[in-house]
Amino acid sequence: MEYLDRQSAPISADIWEKVDQVTVGAARKILTGRKFVDILGPFGPGVQTVNVDVYAGSDYAQTGILAEESTHPVRPEGRKLLTLPIIYKDFHLYWRDLESSKKFGMPVDVSVAAAAASFVAFKEDELVFQGGNIEGMAYEGLLNAQGRNVLPLGDWTNVGSAFNDALKAVETLVEKGYYTPLALVVHPRNFTKMHRVYESGVLEIEHVKELFEAGVYRTPAVPENKALVVATGPQNFDLVIAQDLTTAYLGPIEMNHQFRVLESLALRIKRPGAVVTLEA
């Protein structure tokens, strides 16, 4: 952990513990992708690249007494090398606050670290769902994966429209051989639209939840004019982590002290057919 240079920071082990607690706690409240995407790692900050395989051979298995029937093996039909980007946000602790803590026992307010961690968590979800172009390198997200299934998104202000859209997405995955557990991810405003009485005095969201064993989630990383349905599992996609969320000391700046919340990771989409986007 020397690369984090924590030993050079003018704060005690107790304050470092508080920083770690608030940063991880703040991130967990925001992160949505990690709630249903399988995690691989962390492997350490020295891991900079990872292979991404897109699998072929998605037809059904064979049965036979002597197992002589031909089958299409599951194998990588394409492989690319993916660089794991670093997501980071800096924050400052002021020297006068640290001096007050040393001299008078005043507690150091580390909520600024939680704020930095929140920005990192938002950016992680943005990378998972939307992908992006980072210094000339293109990253696919679940919402724009090539080879995904695309269906129309109805007007969810009409009661029943959300359930009908979700049902069509589930049927699409089942027809292609992608079964449970399935997950639905929507914008927070679309999540609230499902909280209307639908049938037999039951909220529409309750009917929708019955379709998704892996859960129904909300995040602003999914635009309001889209919704996402996925068949979960590492065989379909996973999140490769080199360095998990942590905090480093960058050094003094104008008598104050600069820190950095950072992580390094990337999403691997192996079977884009396991993804359905509903788009307006």
QUIDA-V337723 format. One record per pair of residues at least 24 apart in sequence whose C-alpha atoms are under 8 Angstrom apart, sorted by the first residue. I is the first residue (numbers start at 1). J is the second residue. Records with the same first field share a line. If there is no record, write none. Layout:
I: J ; J
This chain:
3: 248
4: 247 ; 248 ; 249 ; 250
5: 248 ; 249 ; 250
6: 248 ; 249
8: 249 ; 251
9: 249 ; 251 ; 257
10: 98
11: 98
15: 108
18: 110
19: 110 ; 113 ; 114 ; 247
20: 246 ; 247
22: 110 ; 111 ; 113 ; 114
23: 113 ; 114 ; 115 ; 116 ; 117 ; 118 ; 246 ; 261
24: 114 ; 117 ; 245 ; 246
25: 114
26: 114 ; 115 ; 117 ; 118
27: 114 ; 117 ; 118 ; 120 ; 121
28: 121
30: 118 ; 121 ; 122
31: 121 ; 122 ; 124 ; 125
32: 125 ; 217 ; 218 ; 219
33: 125 ; 128 ; 129
34: 239
36: 183 ; 214 ; 215 ; 232
37: 232 ; 233 ; 234 ; 237 ; 238 ; 239
38: 232 ; 233 ; 234 ; 237 ; 238 ; 239
39: 238 ; 239 ; 240 ; 241
40: 238 ; 239 ; 240 ; 241
41: 240 ; 241 ; 242
42: 240 ; 241 ; 242 ; 243 ; 244
43: 241 ; 242 ; 243
44: 241 ; 242 ; 243
45: 242 ; 243 ; 264
46: 242
47: 84 ; 242
48: 83 ; 84 ; 85 ; 242
49: 81 ; 82 ; 83 ; 84
50: 81 ; 82 ; 83 ; 84 ; 240
51: 79 ; 80 ; 81 ; 82
52: 79 ; 80 ; 81 ; 82 ; 268 ; 269 ; 270
53: 77 ; 78 ; 79 ; 80 ; 269 ; 270
54: 78 ; 79 ; 269 ; 270 ; 271
55: 270 ; 271
58: 177
59: 177
60: 177
82: 266
83: 266
84: 242 ; 264 ; 265 ; 266
85: 134 ; 264 ; 265 ; 266
86: 262 ; 263 ; 264 ; 265
87: 120 ; 123 ; 124 ; 262 ; 263 ; 264
88: 120 ; 260 ; 261 ; 262 ; 263
89: 116 ; 117 ; 119 ; 120 ; 260 ; 261 ; 262
90: 116 ; 258 ; 259 ; 260 ; 261
91: 116 ; 258 ; 259 ; 260 ; 261
92: 256 ; 257 ; 258 ; 259
93: 256 ; 257 ; 258 ; 259
94: 255 ; 256 ; 257
95: 255 ; 256 ; 257
113: 261
116: 261
117: 261
120: 261 ; 262
122: 221
125: 221
126: 221
127: 266 ; 267
128: 266 ; 267
129: 221 ; 222
130: 221 ; 222
140: 267 ; 269
141: 267
142: 228 ; 269 ; 275
143: 222 ; 228 ; 277
145: 269 ; 272
146: 272
147: 272 ; 273
148: 272 ; 273 ; 274 ; 275 ; 276 ; 277
149: 272 ; 273 ; 275 ; 276 ; 277
150: 276 ; 277 ; 278 ; 279
151: 276 ; 277 ; 278 ; 279
152: 278 ; 279 ; 280
153: 225 ; 226 ; 227 ; 278 ; 279 ; 280
154: 280
156: 190 ; 193 ; 194
157: 193
159: 194 ; 196 ; 197 ; 198 ; 204
160: 198 ; 204
162: 194 ; 204 ; 208
163: 204 ; 205 ; 207 ; 208
165: 278
166: 208 ; 211 ; 229
167: 211
169: 229 ; 276 ; 278
170: 211 ; 229
172: 276
173: 231 ; 273 ; 274 ; 275 ; 276
176: 273
178: 231 ; 274
179: 231
180: 212 ; 213 ; 214 ; 231 ; 232
181: 212 ; 213 ; 214 ; 231 ; 232 ; 233
182: 211 ; 212 ; 213 ; 214 ; 215 ; 229 ; 230 ; 231 ; 232
183: 212 ; 213 ; 214 ; 215 ; 216 ; 217 ; 229 ; 230 ; 231 ; 232
184: 212 ; 215 ; 216 ; 217 ; 227 ; 228 ; 229 ; 230
185: 216 ; 217 ; 218 ; 219 ; 222 ; 227 ; 228 ; 229
186: 216 ; 217 ; 218 ; 219 ; 220 ; 222 ; 223 ; 224 ; 226 ; 227 ; 228
187: 218 ; 219 ; 220 ; 221 ; 222 ; 223 ; 224 ; 226 ; 227
188: 218 ; 219 ; 220 ; 224
189: 224
190: 224
191: 218
225: 279 ; 280
226: 277 ; 278 ; 279 ; 280
227: 277 ; 278 ; 279
228: 275 ; 276 ; 277 ; 278
229: 275 ; 276 ; 277 ; 278
230: 274 ; 275 ; 276
231: 274 ; 275
232: 274
235: 270 ; 271
236: 269 ; 270 ; 271 ; 272 ; 274
237: 267 ; 268 ; 269 ; 270 ; 271
238: 267 ; 268 ; 269
239: 265 ; 266 ; 267 ; 268
240: 265 ; 266 ; 267 ; 268
241: 265 ; 266
